[in-house]
Amino acid sequence: MSRNFREIETEVLADPERRENVERQRKLLLDQTRPEVRVIHQPDDDTSTATSPELPGWTAVADTFEGARRLAEEGVRFALDREDVEVKHFVPAPAA
């Protein structure tokens, strides 16, 4: 079952150290003219998880890659409260 962005955000913001780190990263991104956020996708057998190095503690989880991609697009913009964010999606190559 997928966790929604609000559930994950509540968990991250409950930890003062994680909250401070998230706010610091958010401020750096908001100071940019058009922020660019990388999203790293980790597809698994039954879920797909998306995280971002620019948004520590931020995660999107869905049943499919496309679902995680949609949640990432929405979630990154929501987290930064900006619509002009460029979200770049990456899927690591499978381990040899």
N, C-alpha and C positions, 0 to 999 in steps of 0.2 A: 504494500500500500504506500502511496506517495505521501510525503509530508509537504504541506504547503509552506510558502515563504514566510507567512506570519508565525507559524510554529517554530521554525528554525530561527527567525529573527528574535523571538521572545527568549529562546534558549541562549543565544549568543549575548544578547543585551543584559541578561541576568548576571553575567560574569563581568565585574568592573574592568578587569585587565583587557578582556576581549572587546568590550564596549569602547574603551579608550583607543585601542588599535583601529577598530572599525571607523571611529569618528576621525582619526588622524588621516587615514587613507581616503575617506570620503571628502575631507576638506581639500586634500591635494588634487583629487579628481575634479572637484567643483571649481577650482581655480583655473582649470584649463579652458580654453576657448571652446573646443569640441572634444570632450574626453573620449579616449579610446580604451575600451575594457576588453581584455582577453578572457575568454571562457574556455576552460579545459573540460572536455567531455570524457567520461569514463564509462563506456557501455559495459554492462554485465549481462549475465544470462537472463535475468528477469527485470532489471531496472537499468536506468541510465542516469548517471549523476553528473552534474555540472558544478564546477567551482571556478573561482577567479582569484588570481594572485593580487589583483588590485582591490579586491573586496574581501579581506580576511574574515573568515567565519560565515561568509555567504555561500549557500548551497541550494541547488535546485535538483529535485529528484522526481523522476517520472517513470512510467512503465516502458516508454519507448524513447529512442533518440530524438525523434521529432517532438515528442512531448517535452522533453528536457530542454530542447532548443527554444521552443516557444516560451516556456517558463523562464529561461535565462534572459531572453529578449525583454520580457515584461519585468522580471525581477530586478535586473540591473538598472533599468530606467526608474523603477519604483524606488530602489535603494538610494539612488542619487537624486531623485526628484527632478529628473531632466529627461526630455524627449530627444535631445540632439546627441545622445551618446552613440558612438559607433561601437557596436558589439562584434568582436571577431571571435569566431568559433574554431576550436582546434580539437582534433582527436589524435591522441598519441598513436604511433605505429605499434602494432602488436609486438610483444616480446618474442625474440627469436628462439 
